[in-house]
Amino acid sequence: MRPDRALSVRQEAIMRLIRSWIIEHGEGPTIREIGARVGLSSTSSVAYQLRQLEERGLISRTGREWSSCRLETPKPPRRGLRSR
């Protein structure tokens, strides 16, 4: 996945949910809580979306569970010469 590609509507909804959930509860929501609030009934679909966000560097986990996720500040793209 290209990190500079825009987030999907669903990914944006998940990011908003995680942000507000952490503010309110002090930790990230579970996969089931995310699915219930963004309209995904399959936990594997939620896990897929979370993995995509994690690969982009927008969230990270401190443990094995997704409820341990944290929001990350995305790193700016590197500029300069590219080698070929």
N, C-alpha and C positions, 0 to 999 in steps of 0.2 A: 504494500500500500504506500502510495506517495504521501509523505507527511504534509505537503503543502496543499493537498486537496481539501476542499471544504467538507465540513462535517455534514452528515445526512440529517434530516429533520429528526429522525429517531435518536441519533447520537447526541444531537443538541439537547433533546428532551432528557436523555439519560444524564448528561453532564449537569443540567439545571437541577435535576432531582438529587444527584449525589451532593452537589454544592449545598442545597438547602437542607438535606438530611443531615449532613455533617454539622452544619451550624446548629440545627435543632437537637440532635441526639449525641453529638460528639464522636460519632463513628459512621462509617459508610453503611448503606442499606444492604440487605441480603439480595441475592438474585431473585428470589420470589417477590420481595417487596418492590424491587425495580420493575419486574415484569407486570405486576398488578397495577402499577401506577403509569406505565407507558404503553400498556395494551399488548404486551407479549405474554402469551400463555405458556410458551415453551421455555423452560429454563436454559436449554442449550442455545436458543436464539439470543437470550440475554447474555449468556456467557460469551458467545461469539462477538456481540457488540462491545462488551467490556474488554475482550482481548484486542479488538481493533483499536480501542481508545488507549489501551496500555502500550501497544506497539507504536502508537503515535507519540507516546511520552506525555499524554494528558492526564493519566492516572497511574498509580502504582499501588502495589500491595505490600504490606509489611508482614503478612502471613499468608497462609494457604487460602484462607477464606476471602471472598470478595467483600465482606463487610469490613475487612481491614484496609480497604482501598483509601488512598489519599489523592487529592488533586495535586497535580504538578504544574509548575510554570513551564510552558513550552520554551525550548531553546530557540533563539533566532537562527534562521538559516545561515550557513557559513558562506562567506563571500570571498572571492579571490580567484586565483587561477586554478583551473581544473587540469589534471594531467590526463593524457589520453592513452 
